[in-house]
Amino acid sequence: MSERPPEKDPSAELPADIIEDPEISPQNASGTLAAAAAFVSEPFDRDARPGIVELLRLSWPVMLSQVLITAVALADIAMVGRLGSHAVAAVGYATQFFFMTQSALFAVGFACVALMARSIGAEDPARARAFLGASLWVGVATAALVCGAALIAPRTILGWLSAEREVIELTVPYMRLVLSSSLLLAVSLVLENGLRADKDTFTPMLVAWIVAGVKLAMSSLLIFGYAGLPRLELVGAGVATVISQLVGLVAFVTVVARRPATSPVAVRPRDLVTGLPLLGAVVRVAAPGVAERMLLNLALLSYFAILSGYGTVAVAAYTLGVRAISFSWIPGTGFAAAVATLVGQALGRGDEQAATVIGRRAVAVALWTAVILGIVAAWLREPIAHALTTDPATVAMLIPLLLSIAIAQPMLQTHFTLAGIFRGAGNNWTPLVSVAVGNWGVRVPLAIVCAKVLHTEIVWVWAVLVVDHLARMIWLGVGFRNGSWKRRNPSSRAPGAPRGVAPRPSAA
């Protein structure tokens, strides 16, 4: 193992990211893929650890969890689809706001992983627990803030998005239930990320199975009124979400309560207190991630508003298409979660070489996995479209959307994994800039030009998605090559936290 570098002065300012101009990168898809292959295949120390086996060991439970969650979401939207296209569109609108809240919580979770993984890598479990306690405070506060903002005047906000009156009336009660459940989700997501920071991705997978089973069962019972229960239709789907999130919260609290007191994830009430001085560190690391997710979801809402100009059928097609093909980008999500943990722990040990190696390997695996999945998704786009709906108009809009998302797979999963590397290092600024470039510099402006200026067919609005993901991959790829992400210590300015607890024996 390389010699640990000297401790940094806690009062020192974090070095700013230095990112090269992305305009020097290749501008066409094939050139960009070649560049991506080049930077992940450079010579490296083959004895460096952690390796691909460790990456796969940590990522497969995340992938399986995502497959299950996506399958349940698809089954849920299929049940709602039996209520009509207006109900599907209502779910689409409400889901955008839920994703906004969830995305902000993901940012807090990423900060939790980065800070805890550094502490675990430095063999300081007490400090890891303090960061977990601080992350819980920040997560609940974030959920309350975002939900409150969205629920102040939901009808007015939906009107800004050009939703039809009938759709608005269906959306509001469902949206209130779904967003309220995010307060429960906040605690669950932080605890889940704490477990992942400690290299435990198996337990969150088991909890995901439980939550998914409850959600699917309750949705089928409450939407259609089976087993003597009232037929609540779309409201029933919202109630099912609240119940399933409550079950998930109980499961995660039970798991961490049963962990030994010396475990990095064994958070107790005292850790909520000792975590208070670390709130600033969590907020500082999470804030760019929250901003990134807000920018992303505001862009998606703007994109939704543009789609509304093509009618409710276009919104329904987008809702169905994204739910269906989201299976294909699950590997990128899994690799991003695993590589964040591995990079964070490697940097906590002071081993920058290992962090770089695992980053390259993760991107390489994600890239070639995405190529295969993209080809399969493109080949099966018509059967998928016909399986999702029998409405000819929706099918006609859905097929080119599925093709666009399939083409974007290599770029999408590559930038997912690259963002995981940055987040594991505690650098959320570079992913934030990539979202600004891809969404606000590419997706929204080009979609407006296509829909409002050139009045093109919707296929061109779908094609904008490919350019968005290409731009983000280029930006993050250049940032990875630059290497400044390895020299950032996300807790270097954090106040003191408990130290001196005997380190837990390494699991490796």
C-alpha positions as CSV (number, residue, x, y, z in Angstrom):
1,M,0.0,0.0,0.0
2,S,1.3,3.4,-0.8
3,E,2.4,5.7,2.0
4,R,-0.4,7.8,3.4
5,P,0.0,11.4,2.5
6,P,0.3,14.0,5.4
7,E,-2.8,15.4,7.0
8,K,-4.2,18.5,5.3
9,D,-4.6,21.7,7.3
10,P,-8.3,21.7,8.3
11,S,-8.5,25.4,7.7
12,A,-7.2,25.1,4.1
13,E,-9.6,25.8,1.3
14,L,-10.6,22.8,-0.9
15,P,-8.9,23.1,-4.3
16,A,-11.3,24.1,-7.0
17,D,-12.0,21.6,-9.8
18,I,-10.0,22.2,-12.9
19,I,-12.0,20.9,-15.9
20,E,-10.7,21.2,-19.5
21,D,-12.8,22.7,-22.2
22,P,-15.1,19.9,-23.4
23,E,-15.0,21.4,-26.9
24,I,-11.6,19.8,-27.4
25,S,-13.3,16.4,-27.1
26,P,-14.7,14.4,-30.1
27,Q,-18.1,15.7,-31.2
28,N,-19.5,12.7,-32.8
29,A,-20.9,9.6,-31.1
30,S,-18.4,7.1,-32.5
31,G,-15.4,9.4,-31.8
32,T,-16.6,9.9,-28.2
33,L,-17.0,6.1,-27.7
34,A,-13.5,5.6,-29.0
35,A,-12.2,8.3,-26.6
36,A,-14.1,6.6,-23.7
37,A,-12.5,3.2,-24.6
38,A,-9.1,4.9,-24.7
39,F,-9.2,6.4,-21.2
40,V,-10.4,3.2,-19.6
41,S,-7.9,0.9,-21.3
42,E,-4.7,2.7,-20.5
43,P,-2.0,0.6,-18.8
44,F,-2.4,0.2,-15.1
45,D,-1.1,-1.9,-12.2
46,R,-3.0,-5.2,-12.5
47,D,-2.2,-6.0,-8.9
48,A,-4.0,-2.9,-7.7
49,R,-7.1,-3.5,-5.5
50,P,-10.0,-3.3,-5.4
51,G,-10.6,-5.0,-8.7
52,I,-13.5,-6.0,-11.0
53,V,-14.5,-8.9,-8.7
54,E,-15.1,-6.5,-5.8
55,L,-16.9,-4.1,-8.1
56,L,-19.2,-6.9,-9.3
57,R,-19.7,-8.2,-5.7
58,L,-20.9,-4.8,-4.6
59,S,-22.9,-3.9,-7.7
60,W,-25.0,-7.0,-8.4
61,P,-27.3,-6.6,-5.3
62,V,-27.8,-2.9,-6.3
63,M,-28.7,-4.0,-9.9
64,L,-31.0,-6.7,-8.7
65,S,-32.7,-4.2,-6.4
66,Q,-33.2,-1.8,-9.2
67,V,-34.5,-4.5,-11.5
68,L,-37.1,-5.4,-8.8
69,I,-38.1,-1.8,-8.2
70,T,-38.3,-1.0,-11.9
71,A,-40.4,-4.2,-12.5
72,V,-42.8,-3.1,-9.7
73,A,-43.0,0.4,-11.1
74,L,-43.8,-1.0,-14.5
75,A,-46.4,-3.3,-13.1
76,D,-47.9,-0.3,-11.1
77,I,-48.1,1.9,-14.2
78,A,-49.6,-1.1,-16.1
79,M,-52.4,-1.3,-13.5
80,V,-52.9,2.5,-13.6
81,G,-53.0,2.2,-17.4
82,R,-56.2,0.2,-17.1
83,L,-57.8,3.4,-15.7
84,G,-57.1,5.3,-18.9
85,S,-54.5,7.6,-20.5
86,H,-55.5,10.5,-18.2
87,A,-54.5,8.5,-15.2
88,V,-51.2,7.5,-16.8
89,A,-50.5,11.1,-17.6
90,A,-51.4,12.1,-13.9
91,V,-48.8,9.5,-12.7
92,G,-46.3,11.0,-15.1
93,Y,-46.7,14.5,-13.7
94,A,-46.7,13.5,-10.1
95,T,-43.7,11.2,-10.6
96,Q,-41.7,14.2,-11.9
97,F,-42.2,15.9,-8.5
98,F,-41.5,12.7,-6.6
99,F,-38.3,12.2,-8.6
100,M,-37.3,15.7,-7.7
101,T,-37.6,15.0,-4.0
102,Q,-36.0,11.5,-4.4
103,S,-33.2,13.0,-6.4
104,A,-32.4,15.5,-3.7
105,L,-32.3,12.6,-1.2
106,F,-30.0,10.7,-3.5
107,A,-27.6,13.6,-3.3
108,V,-27.7,13.5,0.5
109,G,-27.1,9.7,0.2
110,F,-24.1,10.3,-2.1
111,A,-22.6,12.7,0.5
112,C,-23.2,10.1,3.2
113,V,-21.3,7.4,1.2
114,A,-18.4,9.7,0.4
115,L,-17.9,10.9,4.0
116,M,-18.6,7.5,5.7
117,A,-16.4,5.6,3.2
118,R,-13.5,8.0,3.8
119,S,-13.9,7.4,7.6
120,I,-14.2,3.7,7.2
121,G,-11.1,3.6,4.9
122,A,-9.2,5.5,7.6
123,E,-10.4,2.9,10.2
124,D,-12.5,5.5,12.2
125,P,-16.0,3.9,12.7
126,A,-17.0,6.5,15.4
127,R,-16.6,9.3,12.9
128,A,-18.5,7.3,10.3
129,R,-21.4,6.9,12.6
130,A,-21.4,10.6,13.3
131,F,-21.5,11.3,9.6
132,L,-24.4,8.9,9.3
133,G,-26.3,10.8,12.1
134,A,-25.6,14.1,10.4
135,S,-26.8,12.7,7.1
136,L,-30.1,11.7,8.7
137,W,-30.7,15.2,9.9
138,V,-30.0,16.7,6.5
139,G,-32.0,14.0,4.6
140,V,-35.2,14.6,6.6
141,A,-34.8,18.4,6.4
142,T,-34.3,18.2,2.6
143,A,-37.4,16.0,2.1
144,A,-39.5,18.4,4.1
145,L,-38.3,21.4,2.2
146,V,-38.7,20.0,-1.3
147,C,-42.1,18.4,-0.6
148,G,-43.4,21.6,1.1
149,A,-42.4,23.7,-1.9
150,A,-44.1,21.3,-4.4
151,L,-47.3,21.0,-2.3
152,I,-47.9,24.7,-1.6
153,A,-49.9,25.2,-4.8
154,P,-49.9,22.0,-6.8
155,R,-52.7,23.0,-9.2
156,T,-50.9,26.2,-10.1
157,I,-47.7,24.4,-10.7
158,L,-49.4,21.7,-12.9
159,G,-51.0,24.5,-14.8
160,W,-47.6,26.0,-15.6
161,L,-46.8,22.6,-17.1
162,S,-49.8,22.9,-19.4
163,A,-51.5,19.9,-17.9
164,E,-55.2,19.4,-18.9
165,R,-57.8,20.3,-16.2
166,E,-59.0,16.7,-15.9
167,V,-55.5,15.4,-15.5
168,I,-54.7,18.1,-12.8
169,E,-57.7,16.9,-10.7
170,L,-56.5,13.3,-10.9
171,T,-52.9,14.3,-10.2
172,V,-53.2,16.4,-7.0
173,P,-54.5,13.8,-4.5
174,Y,-52.1,11.2,-5.8
175,M,-49.2,13.6,-5.7
176,R,-49.9,14.6,-2.1
177,L,-49.7,11.0,-1.0
178,V,-46.6,10.2,-2.9
179,L,-44.7,13.3,-1.8
180,S,-45.7,12.7,1.8
181,S,-44.1,9.3,1.6
182,S,-40.8,10.8,0.8
183,L,-40.4,11.8,4.5
184,L,-40.2,8.1,5.3
185,L,-38.0,7.5,2.3
186,A,-35.5,10.1,3.5
187,V,-34.6,8.0,6.6
188,S,-34.6,4.8,4.6
189,L,-32.3,6.1,1.8
190,V,-29.7,7.5,4.2
191,L,-29.5,4.3,6.2
192,E,-29.3,2.3,2.9
193,N,-26.4,4.5,1.8
194,G,-24.7,4.0,5.2
195,L,-24.8,0.3,4.7
196,R,-23.4,0.6,1.2
197,A,-20.6,2.8,2.5
198,D,-19.7,-0.2,4.7
199,K,-19.7,-2.5,1.6
200,D,-23.1,-4.0,2.5
201,T,-25.2,-3.9,-0.6
202,F,-27.0,-7.3,0.2
203,T,-29.1,-6.0,3.1
204,P,-30.6,-3.1,1.1
205,M,-31.5,-5.6,-1.7
206,L,-33.4,-7.7,0.8
207,V,-35.3,-4.7,2.1
208,A,-36.1,-3.7,-1.5
209,W,-37.7,-7.1,-2.0
210,I,-39.9,-6.6,1.0
211,V,-40.9,-3.0,0.0
212,A,-41.6,-4.1,-3.6
213,G,-43.8,-7.0,-2.5
214,V,-45.8,-4.7,-0.2
215,K,-46.2,-2.1,-2.9
216,L,-47.3,-4.5,-5.6
217,A,-49.8,-6.3,-3.3
218,M,-51.3,-3.1,-1.9
219,S,-51.6,-1.4,-5.3
220,S,-53.5,-4.3,-6.8
221,L,-55.8,-4.4,-3.8
222,L,-56.5,-0.7,-3.4
223,I,-56.6,0.4,-7.1
224,F,-59.2,-2.1,-8.0
225,G,-60.9,-2.8,-4.7
226,Y,-60.1,-6.5,-4.3
227,A,-60.5,-8.6,-1.2
228,G,-63.4,-6.4,0.0
229,L,-61.3,-3.2,0.1
230,P,-62.7,0.0,-1.4
231,R,-61.8,0.8,-5.1
232,L,-59.6,3.9,-4.7
233,E,-58.1,3.9,-8.2
234,L,-55.2,6.3,-8.5
235,V,-55.5,7.3,-4.8
236,G,-55.1,3.7,-4.0
237,A,-51.8,3.6,-5.8
238,G,-50.7,6.6,-3.6
239,V,-51.8,4.9,-0.4
240,A,-49.9,1.8,-1.4
241,T,-46.7,3.9,-1.8
242,V,-47.1,5.3,1.7
243,I,-47.6,1.9,3.2
244,S,-44.6,0.3,1.4
245,Q,-42.3,3.2,2.4
246,L,-43.4,2.8,6.1
247,V,-42.5,-0.9,5.9
248,G,-39.1,-0.1,4.4
249,L,-38.4,2.4,7.1
250,V,-39.2,-0.1,9.8
251,A,-36.9,-2.7,8.1
252,F,-33.9,-0.4,7.9
253,V,-34.3,0.8,11.5
254,T,-34.4,-2.8,12.6
255,V,-31.3,-3.7,10.7
256,V,-29.1,-0.9,12.1
257,A,-30.5,-1.4,15.6
258,R,-29.2,-5.0,15.5
259,R,-25.7,-4.1,14.4
260,P,-22.9,-4.2,17.0
261,A,-22.3,-0.9,18.7
262,T,-18.8,-0.7,17.2
263,S,-20.1,-1.0,13.6
264,P,-19.8,2.1,11.4
265,V,-23.6,1.9,10.6
266,A,-24.8,1.2,14.2
267,V,-26.3,4.7,14.5
268,R,-27.8,5.4,17.9
269,P,-29.5,8.5,19.4
270,R,-26.1,9.7,20.7
271,D,-24.8,9.6,17.1
272,L,-27.5,12.1,16.1
273,V,-26.1,14.4,18.7
274,T,-22.4,13.9,17.9
275,G,-23.3,14.3,14.2
276,L,-24.6,17.9,14.8
277,P,-21.1,19.5,14.4
278,L,-20.8,17.7,11.1
279,L,-23.9,19.0,9.5
280,G,-21.9,21.6,7.7
281,A,-19.7,19.0,6.1
282,V,-22.7,16.9,4.9
283,V,-24.4,20.0,3.6
284,R,-21.3,21.2,1.8
285,V,-20.8,17.9,0.1
286,A,-24.5,17.3,-0.6
287,A,-25.4,20.9,-1.7
288,P,-23.9,20.6,-5.2
289,G,-25.7,17.2,-5.6
290,V,-29.0,18.6,-4.5
291,A,-28.5,21.5,-6.9
292,E,-27.6,19.0,-9.6
293,R,-30.8,17.0,-9.0
294,M,-32.9,20.2,-8.9
295,L,-31.4,21.4,-12.2
296,L,-32.0,17.9,-13.7
297,N,-35.6,17.6,-12.5
298,L,-36.5,21.2,-13.4
299,A,-35.1,20.4,-16.9
300,L,-37.3,17.3,-17.0
301,L,-40.3,19.3,-16.0
302,S,-39.5,21.8,-18.7
303,Y,-39.2,18.9,-21.1
304,F,-42.6,17.6,-19.9
305,A,-44.1,21.0,-20.6
306,I,-42.7,20.9,-24.1
307,L,-44.1,17.4,-24.6
308,S,-47.5,18.7,-23.5
309,G,-47.6,20.8,-26.6
310,Y,-47.9,17.5,-28.5
311,G,-50.9,16.4,-26.4
312,T,-51.6,14.1,-23.5
313,V,-50.7,11.1,-25.6
314,A,-47.1,12.3,-25.9
315,V,-46.8,12.6,-22.1
316,A,-48.3,9.1,-21.7
317,A,-45.8,7.7,-24.2
318,Y,-42.9,9.3,-22.4
319,T,-44.1,8.0,-19.1
320,L,-44.5,4.5,-20.4
321,G,-41.3,4.5,-22.4
322,V,-39.0,5.7,-19.6
323,R,-40.5,3.2,-17.2
324,A,-40.1,0.3,-19.7
325,I,-36.6,0.8,-20.9
326,S,-35.2,1.9,-17.5
327,F,-34.3,-1.7,-17.0
328,S,-31.4,-1.2,-19.5
329,W,-29.6,1.4,-17.5
330,I,-29.7,-0.4,-14.2
331,P,-26.1,-1.7,-14.7
332,G,-24.9,1.9,-14.8
333,T,-26.7,2.6,-11.6
334,G,-25.2,-0.4,-9.9
335,F,-21.7,0.3,-11.1
336,A,-22.0,3.9,-9.9
337,A,-23.1,2.9,-6.4
338,A,-20.3,0.3,-6.1
339,V,-17.5,2.5,-7.5
340,A,-18.5,5.4,-5.2
341,T,-17.9,3.1,-2.1
342,L,-14.7,1.7,-3.5
343,V,-13.2,5.0,-4.6
344,G,-14.2,6.6,-1.2
345,Q,-12.5,3.9,0.8
346,A,-9.4,3.9,-1.4
347,L,-9.0,7.6,-1.0
348,G,-9.6,7.3,2.8
349,R,-6.6,4.9,2.8
350,G,-4.6,7.5,0.8
351,D,-4.4,5.2,-2.2
352,E,-5.0,7.4,-5.2
353,Q,-3.7,4.7,-7.6
354,A,-6.3,2.2,-6.5
355,A,-9.1,4.8,-6.9
356,T,-8.0,5.5,-10.4
357,V,-7.7,1.9,-11.4
358,I,-11.2,0.9,-10.1
359,G,-12.6,4.0,-11.8
360,R,-11.2,3.0,-15.2
361,R,-12.4,-0.6,-14.7
362,A,-15.9,0.4,-13.7
363,V,-16.3,2.7,-16.7
364,A,-15.0,0.0,-19.1
365,V,-17.4,-2.6,-17.7
366,A,-20.3,-0.2,-17.8
367,L,-19.6,1.0,-21.3
368,W,-19.5,-2.4,-23.0
369,T,-22.5,-3.7,-21.0
370,A,-24.4,-0.6,-22.2
371,V,-23.5,-1.3,-25.8
372,I,-25.0,-4.8,-25.6
373,L,-28.1,-3.7,-23.8
374,G,-28.6,-0.8,-26.2
375,I,-28.6,-3.1,-29.2
376,V,-31.1,-5.4,-27.5
377,A,-33.4,-2.5,-26.6
378,A,-33.3,-1.1,-30.1
379,W,-34.1,-4.5,-31.6
380,L,-37.0,-5.1,-29.3
381,R,-38.5,-1.6,-29.4
382,E,-41.6,-2.5,-31.4
383,P,-42.6,-5.6,-29.2
384,I,-42.0,-3.5,-26.1
385,A,-44.2,-0.7,-27.4
386,H,-47.1,-3.0,-28.3
387,A,-46.7,-4.8,-24.9
388,L,-47.2,-1.5,-23.1
389,T,-50.2,-0.2,-24.8
390,T,-52.8,-1.1,-27.4
391,D,-53.5,2.5,-28.4
392,P,-52.1,3.1,-32.0
393,A,-51.3,6.7,-31.4
394,T,-49.3,6.0,-28.3
395,V,-47.5,3.2,-30.0
396,A,-46.5,5.4,-32.9
397,M,-44.9,7.9,-30.5
398,L,-43.4,5.3,-28.3
399,I,-41.4,3.4,-30.9
400,P,-39.0,6.2,-31.8
401,L,-38.7,7.2,-28.2
402,L,-37.5,3.7,-27.3
403,L,-35.0,3.8,-30.2
404,S,-33.6,7.1,-29.0
405,I,-33.1,5.9,-25.4
406,A,-31.5,2.7,-26.8
407,I,-29.0,4.7,-28.8
408,A,-28.2,6.8,-25.8
409,Q,-27.4,3.7,-23.6
410,P,-23.5,3.8,-23.9
411,M,-23.3,7.5,-23.2
412,L,-25.9,7.3,-20.4
413,Q,-24.4,4.4,-18.5
414,T,-20.9,5.7,-18.9
415,H,-21.7,9.1,-17.4
416,F,-23.7,7.4,-14.6
417,T,-20.5,5.5,-13.7
418,L,-18.2,8.5,-14.0
419,A,-20.5,10.5,-11.8
420,G,-20.3,7.7,-9.2
421,I,-16.5,8.1,-9.2
422,F,-16.7,11.8,-8.5
423,R,-19.3,11.3,-5.8
424,G,-17.2,8.7,-4.1
425,A,-14.4,11.2,-3.9
426,G,-16.8,13.8,-2.4
427,N,-16.8,15.9,-5.6
428,N,-20.4,16.7,-6.5
429,W,-19.5,19.9,-8.4
430,T,-18.4,18.2,-11.6
431,P,-21.6,16.1,-12.0
432,L,-23.5,19.3,-11.3
433,V,-21.8,21.1,-14.2
434,S,-22.4,18.1,-16.5
435,V,-26.1,18.2,-15.8
436,A,-26.2,22.0,-16.5
437,V,-24.4,21.4,-19.8
438,G,-26.4,18.4,-20.9
439,N,-29.9,19.5,-19.8
440,W,-29.9,23.3,-19.9
441,G,-27.2,23.7,-22.5
442,V,-28.5,20.9,-24.8
443,R,-31.8,19.1,-24.0
444,V,-34.2,22.0,-23.2
445,P,-32.9,24.5,-25.7
446,L,-32.9,22.0,-28.6
447,A,-36.3,20.6,-27.6
448,I,-37.7,24.2,-27.6
449,V,-36.2,24.8,-31.1
450,C,-37.6,21.6,-32.4
451,A,-41.1,22.0,-30.9
452,K,-41.7,25.7,-30.8
453,V,-39.5,27.2,-33.6
454,L,-39.2,24.5,-36.3
455,H,-42.5,22.7,-35.3
456,T,-40.9,19.3,-36.1
457,E,-42.5,15.9,-35.5
458,I,-42.0,14.6,-32.0
459,V,-39.3,12.1,-33.2
460,W,-36.8,15.1,-33.2
461,V,-37.7,16.0,-29.6
462,W,-36.9,12.4,-28.7
463,A,-33.6,12.5,-30.5
464,V,-32.5,15.4,-28.3
465,L,-32.1,12.9,-25.5
466,V,-29.1,11.3,-27.2
467,V,-27.3,14.6,-27.5
468,D,-27.9,15.4,-23.9
469,H,-26.3,12.2,-22.6
470,L,-23.4,12.5,-25.1
471,A,-22.6,16.0,-23.7
472,R,-22.6,14.8,-20.1
473,M,-20.4,11.8,-20.9
474,I,-17.8,14.1,-22.6
475,W,-17.8,16.6,-19.7
476,L,-17.3,13.9,-17.1
477,G,-14.8,12.0,-19.1
478,V,-12.6,15.1,-19.4
479,G,-12.9,15.7,-15.7
480,F,-11.9,12.1,-14.9
481,R,-8.8,12.4,-17.1
482,N,-7.9,15.7,-15.4
483,G,-7.5,13.9,-12.0
484,S,-8.2,16.7,-9.6
485,W,-11.1,14.7,-8.1
486,K,-8.6,12.5,-6.3
487,R,-7.2,15.4,-4.4
488,R,-10.4,16.6,-2.8
489,N,-11.0,15.7,0.9
490,P,-14.8,16.3,1.5
491,S,-14.3,16.4,5.3
492,S,-11.1,18.4,5.5
493,R,-12.9,21.4,6.9
494,A,-15.3,19.5,9.1
495,P,-15.3,20.1,12.8
496,G,-13.9,17.4,15.0
497,A,-15.9,14.2,15.5
498,P,-15.3,11.3,17.9
499,R,-12.1,9.5,17.3
500,G,-10.1,6.9,19.1
501,V,-12.5,3.9,18.8
502,A,-10.7,0.7,18.2
503,P,-10.8,0.0,14.5
504,R,-12.9,-2.9,13.3
505,P,-11.0,-5.7,11.6
506,S,-10.9,-5.3,7.8
507,A,-13.5,-7.4,5.9
508,A,-11.1,-7.7,3.0
